[in-house]
Amino acid sequence: MAITVAINLALINPSTLFHPKSPNPSKLRAFTLRCSSATSTAVPDLAEIPWKTSDARLVLEDGSIWRAKSFGASGTQVGEVVFNTSLTGYQEILTDPSYAGQFVLMTNPHIGNTGVNFDDQESRQCFLAGLVVRSLSISTSNWRCAETLGDYLAERNIMGIYDIDTRVITRRLRQDGSLIGVLSTERTKTDEELLEMSRSWDIVGVDLISGVSCKAPHDWVDKTNTEWEFNSSKRGGEAFRVIAYDFGIKHNILKRLASYGCKITVVPSTWPASETLKMKPDGVLFSNGPGDPSAVPYAVETVKEIIGKVPAFGICMGHQLLGLALGGKTFKMKFGHHGGNHPVRNLCSGHVEISAQNHNYAVDSSSLPEGVEVTHVNLNDGSCAGLAYPAQNIMSIQYHPEASPGPHDSDYAFREFIQLMKKVKVNSRVMAALSFI
């Protein structure tokens, strides 16, 4: 049945609209306006609406419920909500294994405008639990773009939401600390059910490293592409053999080491220290990785067995594991450091570098034994951002020195690791020569 709506407006007495100043009141005429609209009696299908409606919820453990629109995969997922302050590099963030188990909320409001390419991935897959953005770009514009962000996430079964007030959520996380949340596009699940999921799940004390590490040793030979190379002057000379423990290592860390001339073998997180020492490396790298360092005691024991026998360089998780192996303690930060704009002071040189960081735990510098030096400090909160133990040829930093896509202020850390290995190797040769005298 058609429904007709008619509006009649008749000016029966034109004189009632006469204005005293009107020069020609006789020109006023009566008229009738009729509007008709025919509609079906059936309820309109929401799919016919030309814009997307809210079809997702983010439920936080504090009881707050946020309506949003979904992109990428659908379903229900639980994770720890953290915010990232980077302006660029969302693809590197998506593929950083250190985000395993977390929803990454981008404080930069506009995401997705450059699409996705397959050259900038930091690992073999996406490990984060989900992506939260304010505004999702409706188009892509980049000469390297291979597909849209939404398609990329859908193919990898990663959930994303947009059209949500990321500013308010960020302020809440800064005030209350990181919160467990649940993302869902399933209408059959009630708000109460999702809230219960968020309150019954925890990320503290969970071994997240084993899920992101490689399964078998392999050699790494890929260097930084010459098109993107930087700081390449004054290199060359002797190559050094490095064993890199994969706790969730980023490809660009390996590329930077290879560009400095290192021959690298990547080993799983559970690789025995005895096997590493049999390979007679010039140095060992303990990589970045996700989660709580105290939840992986096997990794701490491995680090303990290696330090003092061969030069060691720790990055992020590797830095925290070194702190524990040396007898120190770690603690969970209120909301962590996530972004490409964190200022760090190098206490050795006095220089300030802008760094890329991604961690929710830190080393308690007051718990470190005598002889261990704090070499870097985060200028936002004073937390420990770097360590050195000269007596055992150890160096570490809390942040990511490769910093792809940038900044590159901290790339010198790779050069310092090379110099440390060189010094130890030269000293070994000198001692060996003296033993024959």
Solvent accessible surface area in square Angstrom, and as a share of the most:
residue,aa,sasa,rsa
1,M,182,0.81
2,A,69,0.53
3,I,86,0.44
4,T,91,0.53
5,V,83,0.48
6,A,45,0.35
7,I,93,0.47
8,N,91,0.47
9,L,90,0.45
10,A,52,0.40
11,L,40,0.20
12,I,145,0.74
13,N,76,0.39
14,P,46,0.29
15,S,74,0.48
16,T,99,0.58
17,L,96,0.48
18,F,93,0.39
19,H,105,0.47
20,P,111,0.70
21,K,174,0.74
22,S,37,0.24
23,P,118,0.74
24,N,73,0.37
25,P,53,0.33
26,S,88,0.57
27,K,144,0.61
28,L,63,0.31
29,R,162,0.59
30,A,57,0.44
31,F,101,0.42
32,T,88,0.51
33,L,92,0.46
34,R,150,0.55
35,C,61,0.37
36,S,81,0.52
37,S,57,0.37
38,A,84,0.65
39,T,72,0.42
40,S,86,0.56
41,T,91,0.53
42,A,71,0.55
43,V,137,0.79
44,P,108,0.68
45,D,82,0.43
46,L,106,0.53
47,A,89,0.69
48,E,131,0.59
49,I,54,0.27
50,P,117,0.73
51,W,167,0.58
52,K,85,0.36
53,T,55,0.32
54,S,64,0.41
55,D,44,0.23
56,A,3,0.03
57,R,24,0.09
58,L,0,0.00
59,V,0,0.00
60,L,0,0.00
61,E,54,0.24
62,D,62,0.32
63,G,31,0.30
64,S,21,0.14
65,I,69,0.35
66,W,40,0.14
67,R,135,0.49
68,A,1,0.00
69,K,40,0.17
70,S,16,0.10
71,F,20,0.08
72,G,26,0.25
73,A,12,0.09
74,S,86,0.55
75,G,19,0.18
76,T,36,0.21
77,Q,71,0.32
78,V,24,0.14
79,G,0,0.00
80,E,6,0.03
81,V,0,0.00
82,V,2,0.01
83,F,17,0.07
84,N,4,0.02
85,T,38,0.22
86,S,13,0.08
87,L,130,0.65
88,T,98,0.57
89,G,14,0.14
90,Y,19,0.07
91,Q,11,0.05
92,E,17,0.08
93,I,15,0.07
94,L,0,0.00
95,T,0,0.00
96,D,6,0.03
97,P,3,0.02
98,S,7,0.05
99,Y,3,0.01
100,A,9,0.07
101,G,18,0.17
102,Q,12,0.05
103,F,0,0.00
104,V,0,0.00
105,L,0,0.00
106,M,1,0.00
107,T,44,0.26
108,N,32,0.16
109,P,73,0.46
110,H,88,0.39
111,I,4,0.02
112,G,3,0.03
113,N,66,0.34
114,T,53,0.31
115,G,3,0.03
116,V,1,0.01
117,N,17,0.08
118,F,106,0.44
119,D,99,0.51
120,D,31,0.16
121,Q,37,0.17
122,E,0,0.00
123,S,6,0.04
124,R,138,0.50
125,Q,77,0.34
126,C,8,0.05
127,F,27,0.11
128,L,3,0.02
129,A,11,0.09
130,G,0,0.00
131,L,1,0.00
132,V,0,0.00
133,V,0,0.00
134,R,87,0.32
135,S,42,0.27
136,L,36,0.18
137,S,20,0.13
138,I,179,0.91
139,S,74,0.48
140,T,50,0.29
141,S,96,0.62
142,N,61,0.31
143,W,192,0.67
144,R,57,0.21
145,C,42,0.25
146,A,59,0.46
147,E,32,0.14
148,T,61,0.36
149,L,3,0.02
150,G,18,0.18
151,D,76,0.39
152,Y,0,0.00
153,L,0,0.00
154,A,51,0.39
155,E,118,0.53
156,R,73,0.27
157,N,118,0.61
158,I,15,0.08
159,M,10,0.05
160,G,1,0.01
161,I,0,0.00
162,Y,37,0.14
163,D,60,0.31
164,I,6,0.03
165,D,45,0.23
166,T,2,0.01
167,R,170,0.62
168,V,63,0.36
169,I,0,0.00
170,T,17,0.10
171,R,181,0.66
172,R,75,0.27
173,L,1,0.00
174,R,130,0.47
175,Q,136,0.60
176,D,75,0.39
177,G,4,0.04
178,S,21,0.14
179,L,15,0.08
180,I,14,0.07
181,G,0,0.00
182,V,0,0.00
183,L,0,0.00
184,S,0,0.00
185,T,27,0.16
186,E,64,0.29
187,R,192,0.70
188,T,122,0.71
189,K,60,0.25
190,T,68,0.39
191,D,32,0.17
192,E,126,0.57
193,E,90,0.40
194,L,0,0.00
195,L,40,0.20
196,E,110,0.49
197,M,66,0.29
198,S,1,0.00
199,R,138,0.51
200,S,83,0.53
201,W,78,0.27
202,D,85,0.44
203,I,9,0.05
204,V,72,0.41
205,G,50,0.48
206,V,60,0.35
207,D,50,0.26
208,L,32,0.16
209,I,1,0.00
210,S,52,0.34
211,G,52,0.50
212,V,6,0.03
213,S,3,0.02
214,C,19,0.11
215,K,156,0.66
216,A,57,0.44
217,P,55,0.35
218,H,80,0.36
219,D,102,0.53
220,W,39,0.14
221,V,128,0.73
222,D,70,0.36
223,K,116,0.49
224,T,16,0.09
225,N,85,0.43
226,T,127,0.74
227,E,113,0.51
228,W,119,0.42
229,E,53,0.24
230,F,46,0.19
231,N,76,0.39
232,S,61,0.39
233,S,88,0.57
234,K,204,0.87
235,R,61,0.22
236,G,69,0.66
237,G,81,0.78
238,E,76,0.34
239,A,42,0.33
240,F,6,0.03
241,R,84,0.31
242,V,0,0.00
243,I,0,0.00
244,A,0,0.00
245,Y,0,0.00
246,D,8,0.04
247,F,0,0.00
248,G,1,0.01
249,I,12,0.06
250,K,11,0.05
251,H,49,0.22
252,N,22,0.11
253,I,0,0.00
254,L,3,0.01
255,K,34,0.14
256,R,3,0.01
257,L,0,0.00
258,A,3,0.02
259,S,15,0.10
260,Y,24,0.09
261,G,31,0.30
262,C,8,0.05
263,K,134,0.57
264,I,5,0.03
265,T,8,0.05
266,V,1,0.01
267,V,0,0.00
268,P,13,0.08
269,S,3,0.02
270,T,92,0.53
271,W,57,0.20
272,P,66,0.41
273,A,4,0.03
274,S,61,0.39
275,E,60,0.27
276,T,0,0.00
277,L,54,0.27
278,K,141,0.60
279,M,51,0.23
280,K,166,0.70
281,P,15,0.09
282,D,29,0.15
283,G,0,0.00
284,V,0,0.00
285,L,0,0.00
286,F,0,0.00
287,S,0,0.00
288,N,0,0.00
289,G,7,0.06
290,P,2,0.01
291,G,21,0.20
292,D,10,0.05
293,P,0,0.00
294,S,68,0.44
295,A,19,0.14
296,V,1,0.01
297,P,85,0.53
298,Y,72,0.27
299,A,0,0.00
300,V,17,0.10
301,E,86,0.39
302,T,14,0.08
303,V,0,0.00
304,K,90,0.38
305,E,88,0.40
306,I,0,0.00
307,I,18,0.09
308,G,47,0.45
309,K,130,0.55
310,V,11,0.06
311,P,4,0.03
312,A,0,0.00
313,F,0,0.00
314,G,0,0.00
315,I,0,0.00
316,C,1,0.01
317,M,2,0.01
318,G,0,0.00
319,H,0,0.00
320,Q,4,0.02
321,L,0,0.00
322,L,0,0.00
323,G,0,0.00
324,L,33,0.16
325,A,13,0.10
326,L,21,0.10
327,G,55,0.53
328,G,7,0.07
329,K,135,0.57
330,T,28,0.16
331,F,91,0.38
332,K,71,0.30
333,M,19,0.09
334,K,113,0.48
335,F,45,0.19
336,G,6,0.06
337,H,9,0.04
338,H,6,0.03
339,G,3,0.03
340,G,18,0.17
341,N,74,0.38
342,H,18,0.08
343,P,30,0.19
344,V,0,0.00
345,R,95,0.35
346,N,11,0.05
347,L,87,0.43
348,C,103,0.62
349,S,60,0.39
350,G,38,0.37
351,H,128,0.57
352,V,72,0.41
353,E,8,0.04
354,I,70,0.36
355,S,1,0.01
356,A,16,0.12
357,Q,5,0.02
358,N,7,0.04
359,H,11,0.05
360,N,11,0.05
361,Y,14,0.05
362,A,1,0.00
363,V,2,0.01
364,D,47,0.24
365,S,52,0.34
366,S,101,0.65
367,S,31,0.20
368,L,24,0.12
369,P,55,0.35
370,E,173,0.78
371,G,40,0.38
372,V,19,0.11
373,E,86,0.39
374,V,47,0.27
375,T,10,0.06
376,H,13,0.06
377,V,34,0.20
378,N,1,0.00
379,L,78,0.39
380,N,96,0.49
381,D,80,0.42
382,G,50,0.48
383,S,18,0.11
384,C,7,0.04
385,A,1,0.01
386,G,0,0.00
387,L,3,0.01
388,A,18,0.14
389,Y,39,0.15
390,P,77,0.48
391,A,84,0.65
392,Q,58,0.26
393,N,37,0.19
394,I,5,0.03
395,M,23,0.10
396,S,2,0.01
397,I,5,0.02
398,Q,2,0.01
399,Y,1,0.00
400,H,3,0.01
401,P,0,0.00
402,E,0,0.00
403,A,3,0.02
404,S,25,0.16
405,P,71,0.45
406,G,22,0.21
407,P,38,0.24
408,H,69,0.31
409,D,67,0.35
410,S,2,0.01
411,D,0,0.00
412,Y,36,0.14
413,A,3,0.02
414,F,0,0.00
415,R,107,0.39
416,E,69,0.31
417,F,0,0.00
418,I,26,0.13
419,Q,99,0.44
420,L,26,0.13
421,M,1,0.01
422,K,111,0.47
423,K,100,0.42
424,V,35,0.20
425,K,53,0.22
426,V,67,0.38
427,N,76,0.39
428,S,62,0.40
429,R,129,0.47
430,V,75,0.43
431,M,130,0.58
432,A,52,0.41
433,A,59,0.46
434,L,96,0.48
435,S,88,0.57
436,F,179,0.75
437,I,171,0.87
